[in-house]
Amino acid sequence: MKKFFATLCVMALTAMAFNANAAMWLVGDAFNGWNESGNVEMTADGDIYTWSGELTAGKYFAFFKDTQGWSYQRGPAAGDGAAPTGDWEDTKAGGSWRLATSGTYEIQYNYATNKAKIALATQEQFDATKLKFAVTGAAFGGWNMPPAANQTFTNNGDGTYTLNYDGALAGEFKLSRINIDANFDSWNAFDAGVIGAANLAEGDNTLSSSFGTANLTFPVSGNVILTISDVTETSCKLNIALEQEVVPDKAWYIAGSFTDWETGKLAMTKNDDGTFSITVNDLAAGAQFKFVDEYNKWYGGYTEDGTNYGVHPEYCTDIEISNAGSNFEITNGSGNLTFTLSADNKLTITGWSDEPIIEPAIASVQLRGSADADWANITTINLTNNEGLWTVADQQIPAGFEFKVVEVMDNEQEVWIGAQSEGNFWVTEETLGNDITMLVPGENLYFENAGTFSFSFNADSLKLNINGQFEPAPVDSIPVYILGEVNDNGGWFPNVGTEMATTDYVNYTATITTKGENVPEGEEVGYSYFSFTTKLAENDYENGGWDEIANYRFGAVSDGDFLVTDETLDTELALTTQGYQAYKILAGVYDLKLNRENMTLIISKKSLLNGDVDGSGIVDVDDVNAVINIILEKEPASKYPGNADIDGNGIVDVDDVNDVINIILAN
């Protein structure tokens, strides 16, 4: 008995000292930025991770667990932007702390309990007299960096700063601050980020630093005196005194492809009736333009889908211009055109050539596409016109080919037409022979597998019909990978996945272990998420990896994440390539059976050996450690696939540790 108890103590101490946790990082503008590659690693001592160093007030940061994707970011349970309490506090997924004070900080994180302690060890003495302030933006002459001399405040030496500015305009700007020994040499030089507030007014305005804030709006136009006072590490007071109101004369400019989009080249003339006009010579179809007012606001024509607003001789009168509009584009006609803007911002275009207007006709229809992800090599397939129905037969289409229909007009304009779809439209056995609704610009159509196909396109109804035969999939070219939080994937990465086993490249199998890493707020159990792909990316997510495999991914048919329950286990679940969702599953060990021909998935929960708490398939010291971690509340029981309550008495205690050890010794 003594020998057994000693063994238990040694194993327990080993489990307590052993640190199987991965790395822990600090991210945010308080450190090296909001990215995985630019973070600061903490030092581990068991479950406690530490870091100490100088940090600046107004900056934001969060913890990042395991470098396994942004779902592992941990922020304050009190909510995004909360200030550290200085004591141990709960964390939750997402969000970040905002530092209220500059100084030396000691930061700790308990990996087991997900609690953090952010304590200010030494406070840096803030000196409100040793700063620089500047304004930039449309309200103050431009968004130049570094600021001009007339955009920079005078330091009065007493903690106040003043700027006399003649000719300010009502419009957007930013107020920026740096230390007195720094330079405004880049947009990253701001000490506390952009200091912002919603709406400013004449008189005093209290501003506080805010990460990622929108631009400020200056309320008046004229000669102004700006005074900054009551400066703290994260706030200040801005007083706006209007010395002389100077309302700028109403002005309009036209800018476009014929001015290289420079605003000051072509000023419109104000007429006696209050309209503005200008004549631009030798304009023709394809020319694009917008109008710019005295506040440097751009105006175009509003369209629902954001495409260019077309004008031509039969549509050129009383067109309303909008600050939210797209470019105007001359789609037909030419001439020395006169543009007139009315007092109520209506556009009329005159001066069109007397040449008859000829609507462009379709000269040819093509299929243009590529089997390369970057469209490096484009294939063009010409269709033949059969009384309005454009057709081509018996085309060999390679696997991975994506394309659109292109109408080439007799004026050499091209109209690209794609499928009405959310994301790429996958051409499958089910879509062959059916009309596909097309629109401009639409989405690419995509062939996952090669085959021989015929195409017919109705240019009037914008319907495309594809018929033909897919080739049998090459037995060595279509693997299936599981993406997400399973096995050793480490999280959601486009270039990391678990490959499923197959002998015929139709039926695929895999056994996965899930640990329920994601615990929803207010719940005690966690979930893991996964989906599938037939290709892994060459790059990580920061370098376009997800875009590389966008056409190869598939998953659950569901309105949201598909929750796997006891009722859905051991049943056929439908898979889809369009609008797919992830599977959401509890911790456990599961067998997956996937059929790519029928696009179905069967998930079965695997029975584990008694005592196999971590789901490894064997009972060993790792399972002893797992039970001890649960007893010591270092980890929740829900994290482990197996049952830690070995004796079934309803609690996990030292008796269960003894039971696991006895199972090991018996084997």
C-alpha positions as CSV (number, residue, x, y, z in Angstrom):
1,M,0.0,0.0,0.0
2,K,2.9,2.4,0.8
3,K,4.5,1.6,-2.5
4,F,1.2,2.3,-4.3
5,F,0.7,5.6,-2.5
6,A,4.2,6.7,-3.2
7,T,3.7,5.9,-6.9
8,L,0.5,7.9,-6.9
9,C,2.3,10.9,-5.3
10,V,5.1,10.8,-7.8
11,M,2.6,10.6,-10.7
12,A,0.6,13.4,-9.3
13,L,3.6,15.6,-8.8
14,T,4.8,14.8,-12.3
15,A,1.4,15.8,-13.7
16,M,1.3,19.0,-11.7
17,A,4.8,20.0,-12.8
18,F,4.4,18.9,-16.4
19,N,3.4,21.8,-18.8
20,A,1.8,20.4,-22.0
21,N,0.5,23.8,-22.9
22,A,1.5,25.5,-26.1
23,A,2.9,29.0,-26.4
24,M,1.2,32.2,-25.2
25,W,1.5,35.6,-27.0
26,L,0.6,39.2,-26.6
27,V,-0.8,41.1,-29.6
28,G,-2.1,44.6,-30.3
29,D,-0.9,48.1,-31.0
30,A,0.5,48.1,-27.5
31,F,3.0,45.6,-28.8
32,N,3.9,44.8,-32.4
33,G,0.5,45.0,-34.0
34,W,-2.6,43.0,-34.6
35,N,-1.0,40.0,-36.4
36,E,0.3,36.6,-35.5
37,S,3.8,37.2,-37.0
38,G,4.3,40.4,-35.0
39,N,3.4,39.3,-31.5
40,V,5.4,39.0,-28.3
41,E,5.8,35.6,-26.6
42,M,5.3,35.2,-22.9
43,T,7.5,33.1,-20.6
44,A,5.9,29.9,-19.2
45,D,6.2,28.5,-15.7
46,G,3.8,25.7,-15.6
47,D,0.3,27.1,-16.2
48,I,1.4,30.7,-15.5
49,Y,2.7,32.8,-18.4
50,T,4.4,36.2,-17.6
51,W,5.7,39.3,-19.4
52,S,6.9,42.6,-18.1
53,G,7.9,45.8,-19.8
54,E,7.0,49.4,-20.7
55,L,3.6,50.1,-22.3
56,T,1.9,53.3,-23.5
57,A,-1.5,54.7,-22.4
58,G,-4.3,54.6,-25.0
59,K,-2.9,51.4,-26.6
60,Y,-4.8,48.1,-26.9
61,F,-3.7,44.5,-26.5
62,A,-5.0,41.0,-26.0
63,F,-3.7,37.5,-25.3
64,F,-3.3,35.0,-28.1
65,K,-3.3,31.3,-27.3
66,D,-1.3,28.7,-29.2
67,T,-1.1,30.8,-32.5
68,Q,-4.0,28.7,-33.7
69,G,-6.2,31.4,-35.2
70,W,-8.1,34.4,-34.0
71,S,-10.6,32.2,-32.3
72,Y,-7.9,31.8,-29.6
73,Q,-7.7,35.5,-28.8
74,R,-8.6,36.3,-25.2
75,G,-9.7,39.7,-23.9
76,P,-11.4,41.1,-20.8
77,A,-14.7,39.5,-19.7
78,A,-15.8,43.0,-18.8
79,G,-16.0,43.9,-22.5
80,D,-13.9,45.2,-25.3
81,G,-11.9,48.3,-24.4
82,A,-12.0,47.7,-20.6
83,A,-9.1,49.0,-18.5
84,P,-7.1,46.4,-16.5
85,T,-8.2,46.0,-12.9
86,G,-4.7,45.3,-11.6
87,D,-5.9,42.0,-10.1
88,W,-6.8,38.5,-11.4
89,E,-9.8,38.8,-13.7
90,D,-11.7,36.6,-16.0
91,T,-11.2,36.6,-19.8
92,K,-13.3,35.6,-22.7
93,A,-12.9,35.0,-26.4
94,G,-12.3,38.2,-28.4
95,G,-11.9,41.8,-27.3
96,S,-9.0,43.6,-25.9
97,W,-7.8,45.8,-22.9
98,R,-7.1,49.5,-23.3
99,L,-4.3,50.9,-21.1
100,A,-5.3,54.0,-19.2
101,T,-1.7,54.7,-17.9
102,S,1.8,54.6,-19.3
103,G,4.4,52.7,-17.4
104,T,6.0,49.4,-16.6
105,Y,3.5,46.5,-16.5
106,E,3.7,43.0,-15.1
107,I,1.3,40.8,-17.1
108,Q,0.4,37.2,-16.1
109,Y,-1.9,34.6,-17.6
110,N,-3.2,31.4,-16.1
111,Y,-3.5,28.9,-18.9
112,A,-5.7,26.5,-16.9
113,T,-8.2,29.0,-15.5
114,N,-8.1,31.6,-18.4
115,K,-7.6,34.4,-15.9
116,A,-5.3,37.3,-16.4
117,K,-3.5,39.8,-14.1
118,I,-2.3,43.1,-15.6
119,A,-0.6,45.1,-12.9
120,L,1.1,48.5,-13.2
121,A,4.4,48.2,-11.5
122,T,5.9,51.6,-12.2
123,Q,3.8,54.5,-13.5
124,E,5.5,56.8,-16.0
125,Q,5.2,60.4,-15.1
126,F,3.0,62.0,-17.8
127,D,4.1,65.5,-18.8
128,A,1.4,67.4,-20.7
129,T,3.9,70.1,-21.7
130,K,6.1,67.8,-23.8
131,L,3.8,66.9,-26.7
132,K,3.1,67.8,-30.3
133,F,-0.3,68.2,-31.8
134,A,-1.3,68.5,-35.5
135,V,-4.5,68.5,-37.6
136,T,-4.7,66.9,-41.1
137,G,-7.6,66.4,-43.5
138,A,-9.9,68.0,-45.9
139,A,-10.9,70.7,-43.3
140,F,-7.2,71.8,-43.0
141,G,-5.7,71.7,-46.4
142,G,-5.2,68.0,-47.0
143,W,-4.3,64.6,-45.6
144,N,-0.6,65.1,-45.9
145,M,1.9,63.4,-43.6
146,P,4.0,64.8,-42.2
147,P,1.8,67.8,-41.4
148,A,2.6,71.2,-42.9
149,A,3.7,74.0,-40.6
150,N,0.3,75.7,-40.7
151,Q,-1.3,72.4,-39.5
152,T,0.9,72.1,-36.4
153,F,0.0,73.5,-33.0
154,T,2.3,75.9,-31.0
155,N,3.4,74.5,-27.6
156,N,2.7,77.2,-25.1
157,G,4.8,75.5,-22.4
158,D,2.0,75.3,-19.9
159,G,0.2,72.2,-21.1
160,T,-1.9,74.2,-23.7
161,Y,-1.4,74.2,-27.4
162,T,-2.8,76.7,-30.0
163,L,-3.2,76.9,-33.7
164,N,-4.4,79.9,-35.7
165,Y,-5.7,78.6,-39.0
166,D,-7.1,80.8,-41.8
167,G,-9.5,79.2,-44.3
168,A,-10.6,76.1,-42.5
169,L,-13.5,74.2,-44.2
170,A,-16.4,72.3,-42.7
171,G,-15.3,68.8,-43.3
172,E,-13.4,65.7,-42.1
173,F,-10.0,65.8,-40.3
174,K,-7.9,64.0,-37.7
175,L,-6.2,65.4,-34.6
176,S,-3.0,63.6,-33.9
177,R,-0.5,63.6,-31.0
178,I,3.1,62.4,-30.5
179,N,5.8,63.0,-27.9
180,I,7.9,66.1,-28.2
181,D,11.0,64.3,-29.2
182,A,9.3,62.3,-32.0
183,N,8.6,63.2,-35.6
184,F,5.3,63.2,-37.6
185,D,7.1,61.0,-40.2
186,S,4.5,58.3,-40.7
187,W,0.9,57.4,-40.0
188,N,2.2,55.0,-37.3
189,A,3.8,57.9,-35.3
190,F,0.6,58.7,-33.3
191,D,1.3,58.3,-29.6
192,A,-2.2,57.4,-28.5
193,G,-3.8,56.8,-31.9
194,V,-6.3,59.1,-33.3
195,I,-8.0,61.3,-30.7
196,G,-11.7,61.4,-31.7
197,A,-15.3,62.2,-30.9
198,A,-18.5,62.0,-32.8
199,N,-19.6,65.6,-33.5
200,L,-17.7,68.8,-32.7
201,A,-19.1,72.2,-32.1
202,E,-17.8,75.7,-31.5
203,G,-16.5,76.1,-27.9
204,D,-15.1,73.3,-25.8
205,N,-15.1,69.7,-27.0
206,T,-13.8,66.8,-24.8
207,L,-12.0,64.2,-26.8
208,S,-10.6,60.8,-25.8
209,S,-8.3,58.4,-27.7
210,S,-10.1,55.6,-29.5
211,F,-8.6,52.7,-31.4
212,G,-9.8,52.7,-35.0
213,T,-12.1,55.7,-34.7
214,A,-13.7,57.4,-37.7
215,N,-12.6,60.8,-38.8
216,L,-13.7,63.9,-37.0
217,T,-16.0,66.5,-38.7
218,F,-15.0,70.1,-38.3
219,P,-18.2,72.2,-37.7
220,V,-17.5,75.6,-39.3
221,S,-15.7,77.3,-42.3
222,G,-13.5,80.3,-41.8
223,N,-10.6,81.7,-39.8
224,V,-10.3,79.8,-36.5
225,I,-8.3,79.6,-33.3
226,L,-7.9,76.1,-31.9
227,T,-6.8,75.6,-28.3
228,I,-5.9,72.3,-26.7
229,S,-6.0,72.1,-22.9
230,D,-6.7,69.7,-20.0
231,V,-4.4,67.1,-21.6
232,T,-4.1,63.7,-20.0
233,E,-2.6,60.5,-21.3
234,T,-5.8,59.5,-23.0
235,S,-7.9,62.7,-23.4
236,C,-7.9,66.4,-24.0
237,K,-10.1,69.4,-24.5
238,L,-10.3,71.1,-27.9
239,N,-11.7,74.7,-28.0
240,I,-12.9,75.9,-31.4
241,A,-13.1,79.7,-31.7
242,L,-14.4,81.2,-35.0
243,E,-12.7,84.5,-35.6
244,Q,-14.3,85.2,-38.9
245,E,-16.8,83.0,-40.8
246,V,-15.7,82.6,-44.4
247,V,-18.1,80.5,-46.4
248,P,-16.3,79.4,-49.5
249,D,-17.9,80.4,-52.8
250,K,-19.9,77.6,-54.4
251,A,-17.6,75.9,-56.9
252,W,-17.8,72.8,-59.1
253,Y,-15.1,70.9,-60.9
254,I,-15.3,68.0,-63.4
255,A,-12.7,65.3,-63.1
256,G,-12.4,62.0,-65.0
257,S,-10.5,59.8,-67.3
258,F,-9.8,62.9,-69.5
259,T,-8.1,64.8,-66.6
260,D,-6.3,61.7,-65.1
261,W,-8.8,62.2,-62.3
262,E,-7.1,65.4,-61.1
263,T,-9.6,67.7,-59.5
264,G,-8.3,71.2,-60.2
265,K,-7.8,71.0,-64.0
266,L,-11.4,71.8,-65.2
267,A,-13.4,74.4,-63.1
268,M,-17.0,74.9,-64.1
269,T,-18.3,78.4,-64.7
270,K,-21.1,79.8,-62.6
271,N,-23.9,81.3,-64.8
272,D,-26.3,84.1,-64.0
273,D,-29.1,81.7,-63.4
274,G,-27.2,79.9,-60.7
275,T,-26.2,76.9,-62.8
276,F,-22.6,75.7,-63.4
277,S,-21.4,74.6,-66.8
278,I,-18.3,73.5,-68.7
279,T,-17.6,72.2,-72.2
280,V,-15.2,69.3,-72.7
281,N,-14.2,68.6,-76.3
282,D,-13.8,65.4,-78.1
283,L,-15.5,63.0,-75.6
284,A,-16.6,59.6,-76.8
285,A,-18.0,56.3,-75.5
286,G,-16.0,55.0,-72.6
287,A,-15.1,58.3,-71.0
288,Q,-15.8,58.4,-67.2
289,F,-16.2,61.3,-64.9
290,K,-17.5,62.8,-61.6
291,F,-18.1,66.2,-60.2
292,V,-16.2,67.7,-57.2
293,D,-17.5,70.6,-55.0
294,E,-15.7,73.3,-53.0
295,Y,-15.3,70.9,-50.0
296,N,-13.6,68.3,-52.2
297,K,-16.6,66.0,-52.1
298,W,-17.0,63.8,-55.1
299,Y,-20.4,63.3,-56.8
300,G,-21.5,60.6,-59.3
301,G,-24.6,58.7,-60.3
302,Y,-26.2,56.3,-57.9
303,T,-26.7,52.7,-59.0
304,E,-28.0,49.8,-56.9
305,D,-25.1,47.5,-57.6
306,G,-22.3,50.1,-57.6
307,T,-21.6,49.8,-61.3
308,N,-20.9,52.8,-63.5
309,Y,-23.9,55.1,-64.2
310,G,-24.3,55.2,-68.0
311,V,-25.3,58.3,-69.9
312,H,-25.9,58.8,-73.7
313,P,-27.8,61.2,-76.0
314,E,-31.2,59.7,-75.1
315,Y,-30.5,59.7,-71.4
316,C,-28.7,62.9,-70.4
317,T,-31.3,65.3,-68.8
318,D,-32.0,66.1,-65.2
319,I,-29.9,63.3,-63.8
320,E,-29.5,63.6,-60.0
321,I,-25.9,63.5,-58.8
322,S,-25.0,61.9,-55.5
323,N,-22.1,62.0,-53.0
324,A,-22.5,58.2,-52.8
325,G,-22.6,57.7,-56.5
326,S,-20.5,55.7,-58.9
327,N,-18.6,57.1,-61.9
328,F,-20.6,58.4,-64.8
329,E,-19.7,56.7,-68.1
330,I,-20.6,57.7,-71.6
331,T,-22.0,54.5,-73.1
332,N,-23.0,55.9,-76.5
333,G,-22.5,59.0,-78.5
334,S,-19.7,61.5,-78.7
335,G,-19.1,65.2,-79.2
336,N,-17.9,68.5,-77.6
337,L,-20.1,68.0,-74.6
338,T,-21.4,70.7,-72.3
339,F,-22.1,69.6,-68.7
340,T,-24.6,71.8,-66.8
341,L,-25.4,71.4,-63.0
342,S,-28.6,73.1,-61.7
343,A,-28.9,74.7,-58.3
344,D,-30.6,71.5,-57.1
345,N,-27.7,69.3,-58.3
346,K,-29.3,67.9,-61.5
347,L,-27.0,67.2,-64.5
348,T,-27.8,67.8,-68.1
349,I,-25.4,67.0,-71.0
350,T,-25.7,68.7,-74.4
351,G,-23.6,69.1,-77.5
352,W,-23.9,65.5,-78.7
353,S,-22.8,64.8,-82.3
354,D,-25.6,64.6,-84.9
355,E,-24.5,61.2,-85.9
356,P,-27.3,58.7,-85.5
357,I,-27.1,56.7,-82.3
358,I,-26.4,53.1,-83.0
359,E,-26.9,50.7,-80.1
360,P,-24.0,48.3,-80.0
361,A,-24.8,44.8,-81.2
362,I,-23.3,41.5,-80.1
363,A,-20.5,40.7,-82.5
364,S,-19.5,37.5,-80.8
365,V,-20.0,35.4,-77.6
366,Q,-17.1,33.6,-75.9
367,L,-16.5,31.5,-72.8
368,R,-13.3,32.9,-71.1
369,G,-11.7,31.2,-68.2
370,S,-8.8,29.3,-66.7
371,A,-7.8,26.2,-64.8
372,D,-5.2,28.3,-63.0
373,A,-6.2,29.8,-59.6
374,D,-4.6,33.1,-60.7
375,W,-6.0,33.0,-64.3
376,A,-2.4,33.1,-65.6
377,N,-3.4,31.1,-68.7
378,I,-6.8,32.2,-70.1
379,T,-8.7,29.9,-72.5
380,T,-11.2,31.4,-75.0
381,I,-14.0,29.3,-76.5
382,N,-16.0,30.9,-79.3
383,L,-19.7,30.2,-79.6
384,T,-21.7,30.3,-82.9
385,N,-24.8,32.4,-83.3
386,N,-27.9,30.3,-84.2
387,E,-30.7,32.9,-84.4
388,G,-29.9,34.4,-81.0
389,L,-28.9,31.2,-79.4
390,W,-25.1,31.0,-79.1
391,T,-23.8,27.4,-79.0
392,V,-20.7,25.3,-79.1
393,A,-20.4,21.5,-78.8
394,D,-18.0,18.9,-77.5
395,Q,-15.5,21.0,-75.6
396,Q,-12.9,19.3,-73.5
397,I,-13.0,21.1,-70.2
398,P,-10.1,20.5,-67.7
399,A,-10.6,20.0,-64.0
400,G,-10.5,23.2,-62.0
401,F,-11.7,25.3,-64.9
402,E,-13.7,28.4,-64.0
403,F,-15.2,30.8,-66.5
404,K,-17.6,33.5,-67.5
405,V,-19.6,34.3,-70.6
406,V,-18.3,37.3,-72.5
407,E,-20.3,39.3,-75.0
408,V,-18.0,41.2,-77.4
409,M,-19.9,44.2,-78.9
410,D,-19.4,45.6,-82.3
411,N,-17.9,48.7,-80.7
412,E,-15.3,46.4,-79.1
413,Q,-16.8,46.8,-75.6
414,E,-17.0,43.7,-73.6
415,V,-19.8,42.6,-71.2
416,W,-18.8,39.9,-68.7
417,I,-21.7,37.7,-67.5
418,G,-21.6,35.3,-64.6
419,A,-24.0,33.0,-62.7
420,Q,-26.5,34.3,-60.2
421,S,-24.9,32.6,-57.2
422,E,-23.4,33.3,-53.7
423,G,-19.8,32.5,-54.6
424,N,-18.6,30.4,-57.5
425,F,-21.3,28.3,-59.2
426,W,-20.2,24.7,-59.2
427,V,-21.2,22.8,-62.4
428,T,-22.2,19.3,-61.2
429,E,-24.2,16.3,-62.5
430,E,-27.3,17.9,-60.9
431,T,-26.9,21.2,-62.9
432,L,-26.2,19.6,-66.3
433,G,-29.2,20.1,-68.7
434,N,-30.8,22.8,-66.5
435,D,-30.9,26.5,-67.4
436,I,-28.5,28.6,-65.3
437,T,-29.6,32.2,-64.6
438,M,-26.9,34.6,-65.5
439,L,-26.4,38.3,-64.8
440,V,-23.9,41.1,-65.1
441,P,-21.3,40.7,-63.6
442,G,-22.3,37.6,-61.7
443,E,-20.1,34.9,-60.3
444,N,-17.6,32.5,-62.0
445,L,-18.8,29.1,-63.0
446,Y,-16.5,26.3,-61.9
447,F,-15.8,22.7,-63.0
448,E,-14.2,20.6,-60.2
449,N,-13.8,17.6,-62.6
450,A,-12.9,17.4,-66.3
451,G,-15.2,16.3,-69.0
452,T,-16.7,16.9,-72.5
453,F,-19.5,19.5,-72.6
454,S,-21.7,21.5,-74.9
455,F,-22.8,25.0,-74.1
456,S,-25.8,27.1,-75.3
457,F,-26.3,30.8,-74.2
458,N,-29.5,32.8,-74.8
459,A,-28.4,36.4,-75.0
460,D,-32.0,37.7,-74.6
461,S,-33.0,35.8,-71.5
462,L,-29.5,35.5,-70.1
463,K,-29.8,31.7,-69.6
464,L,-26.9,29.3,-70.0
465,N,-27.3,25.6,-70.5
466,I,-24.5,23.1,-70.1
467,N,-24.8,19.4,-71.2
468,G,-22.2,16.7,-71.4
469,Q,-20.4,14.0,-69.5
470,F,-17.9,14.2,-66.6
471,E,-14.8,12.0,-66.8
472,P,-14.3,9.6,-64.0
473,A,-12.2,11.4,-61.4
474,P,-8.5,10.5,-61.5
475,V,-7.9,8.0,-58.7
476,D,-4.8,9.8,-57.6
477,S,-5.8,13.4,-57.7
478,I,-8.7,14.1,-55.3
479,P,-7.8,13.7,-51.7
480,V,-10.1,15.0,-48.9
481,Y,-8.7,16.9,-45.9
482,I,-10.5,17.9,-42.7
483,L,-10.0,21.5,-41.8
484,G,-10.5,22.9,-38.3
485,E,-10.1,22.0,-34.7
486,V,-9.5,18.2,-34.9
487,N,-6.5,16.0,-34.1
488,D,-3.3,18.0,-34.5
489,N,-4.5,20.6,-37.0
490,G,-4.0,23.3,-34.4
491,G,-7.1,25.3,-35.5
492,W,-8.4,26.8,-38.7
493,F,-5.6,27.1,-41.2
494,P,-6.0,26.9,-45.0
495,N,-2.7,25.1,-45.3
496,V,-3.1,22.5,-42.5
497,G,-5.6,19.6,-42.5
498,T,-6.1,15.9,-41.6
499,E,-6.1,13.8,-44.8
500,M,-8.8,11.1,-44.9
501,A,-8.1,7.6,-46.0
502,T,-9.5,6.2,-49.2
503,T,-9.1,3.3,-51.6
504,D,-11.4,4.3,-54.4
505,Y,-11.5,8.2,-54.1
506,V,-15.2,8.0,-53.6
507,N,-15.5,6.7,-50.0
508,Y,-13.2,8.4,-47.4
509,T,-12.8,7.6,-43.7
510,A,-11.0,9.1,-40.7
511,T,-11.0,9.0,-37.0
512,I,-10.9,12.4,-35.3
513,T,-10.4,13.6,-31.7
514,T,-12.0,16.8,-30.7
515,K,-11.4,18.7,-27.4
516,G,-14.2,21.2,-27.3
517,E,-11.9,24.2,-27.2
518,N,-14.7,26.8,-27.7
519,V,-16.9,27.3,-24.6
520,P,-19.8,29.7,-25.4
521,E,-20.3,32.4,-22.8
522,G,-22.6,31.2,-20.0
523,E,-22.2,27.5,-20.9
524,E,-20.0,24.8,-19.3
525,V,-19.3,22.6,-22.2
526,G,-17.2,23.5,-25.3
527,Y,-17.4,22.6,-29.0
528,S,-14.9,22.0,-31.8
529,Y,-15.6,23.0,-35.5
530,F,-14.6,21.4,-38.7
531,S,-15.3,21.2,-42.5
532,F,-13.6,19.7,-45.6
533,T,-11.5,20.6,-48.6
534,T,-10.1,18.7,-51.6
535,K,-7.0,20.9,-51.6
536,L,-4.7,22.5,-49.0
537,A,-3.3,26.0,-49.7
538,E,0.3,26.7,-50.3
539,N,0.2,29.9,-48.2
540,D,-1.1,30.7,-44.8
541,Y,-4.2,32.8,-44.2
542,E,-2.2,36.1,-44.0
543,N,-0.9,35.5,-47.5
544,G,-4.1,34.6,-49.3
545,G,-4.4,31.0,-48.3
546,W,-8.2,30.9,-47.9
547,D,-8.6,32.4,-51.4
548,E,-6.5,29.7,-52.8
549,I,-8.8,26.9,-51.6
550,A,-12.2,28.8,-51.9
551,N,-13.2,26.6,-54.8
552,Y,-12.3,23.4,-53.1
553,R,-14.1,23.6,-49.7
554,F,-17.3,22.0,-48.7
555,G,-19.3,21.3,-45.6
556,A,-22.7,21.0,-43.9
557,V,-26.1,21.9,-45.4
558,S,-27.3,24.3,-42.7
559,D,-28.4,27.9,-42.1
560,G,-25.6,28.1,-39.5
561,D,-23.1,25.9,-37.9
562,F,-24.5,22.3,-37.9
563,L,-24.7,21.0,-34.3
564,V,-24.0,17.3,-34.2
565,T,-26.3,15.7,-31.6
566,D,-27.1,12.1,-30.5
567,E,-30.0,12.2,-33.0
568,T,-27.7,13.1,-35.9
569,L,-25.0,10.5,-35.1
570,D,-24.9,7.5,-37.4
571,T,-27.2,9.1,-39.9
572,E,-26.5,10.3,-43.5
573,L,-25.8,14.1,-43.4
574,A,-25.9,16.1,-46.7
575,L,-22.7,17.9,-47.8
576,T,-22.6,20.9,-50.1
577,T,-20.1,23.0,-52.0
578,Q,-22.3,26.2,-51.9
579,G,-23.2,28.1,-48.8
580,Y,-21.7,25.3,-46.7
581,Q,-21.4,25.5,-42.9
582,A,-19.0,24.0,-40.3
583,Y,-19.9,21.0,-38.1
584,K,-20.1,21.9,-34.4
585,I,-19.3,18.9,-32.2
586,L,-18.6,18.1,-28.5
587,A,-15.3,16.7,-27.2
588,G,-14.9,13.0,-28.2
589,V,-13.4,10.5,-30.6
590,Y,-15.5,10.1,-33.8
591,D,-15.4,8.0,-36.9
592,L,-16.2,9.8,-40.2
593,K,-17.4,8.2,-43.4
594,L,-17.6,10.5,-46.4
595,N,-19.0,9.7,-49.8
596,R,-18.0,12.3,-52.4
597,E,-20.2,10.7,-55.1
598,N,-23.4,11.2,-53.1
599,M,-22.0,14.1,-51.0
600,T,-22.9,12.5,-47.7
601,L,-21.3,12.2,-44.3
602,I,-21.9,9.8,-41.4
603,I,-20.5,10.7,-38.0
604,S,-20.2,7.9,-35.4
605,K,-19.0,8.3,-31.8
606,K,-16.3,5.8,-31.0
607,S,-16.3,3.8,-27.8
608,L,-13.2,4.3,-25.8
609,L,-11.4,2.0,-23.4
610,N,-12.3,2.4,-19.8
611,G,-9.7,4.9,-18.4
612,D,-8.8,6.3,-21.8
613,V,-9.6,9.8,-20.7
614,D,-7.7,11.7,-23.4
615,G,-9.0,9.5,-26.2
616,S,-5.5,8.3,-27.4
617,G,-6.6,4.7,-27.8
618,I,-4.4,3.5,-24.8
619,V,-4.6,3.9,-21.1
620,D,-1.3,5.5,-19.8
621,V,0.2,8.1,-17.6
622,D,-1.3,10.9,-19.8
623,D,-4.8,9.7,-18.6
624,V,-3.6,9.9,-15.0
625,N,-2.5,13.5,-15.6
626,A,-5.8,14.3,-17.2
627,V,-7.8,13.1,-14.2
628,I,-5.5,15.0,-11.8
629,N,-5.9,18.2,-14.0
630,I,-9.7,17.9,-13.7
631,I,-9.5,17.4,-9.9
632,L,-7.3,20.4,-9.5
633,E,-9.6,22.4,-11.8
634,K,-6.7,23.1,-14.2
635,E,-8.9,21.9,-17.1
636,P,-12.6,21.2,-17.4
637,A,-13.7,17.6,-17.8
638,S,-15.5,18.6,-21.0
639,K,-12.2,19.1,-22.7
640,Y,-11.4,15.4,-22.7
641,P,-13.1,12.9,-25.1
642,G,-13.2,10.1,-22.5
643,N,-15.0,9.8,-19.2
644,A,-12.9,10.8,-16.2
645,D,-15.5,9.5,-13.7
646,I,-14.0,5.9,-13.9
647,D,-16.0,4.5,-11.0
648,G,-19.2,6.2,-12.0
649,N,-20.0,7.8,-8.7
650,G,-20.8,11.1,-10.2
651,I,-17.7,13.0,-9.2
652,V,-14.1,13.0,-10.4
653,D,-11.8,12.4,-7.4
654,V,-8.7,10.6,-6.2
655,D,-10.5,7.3,-6.5
656,D,-10.7,7.8,-10.3
657,V,-6.9,8.4,-10.3
658,N,-6.4,5.1,-8.5
659,D,-8.7,3.3,-10.9
660,V,-6.7,4.6,-13.9
661,I,-3.4,3.5,-12.3
662,N,-4.9,0.1,-11.5
663,I,-5.9,-0.3,-15.2
664,I,-2.4,0.6,-16.3
665,L,-0.8,-1.9,-13.8
666,A,-3.3,-4.6,-14.9
667,N,-2.1,-4.3,-18.5
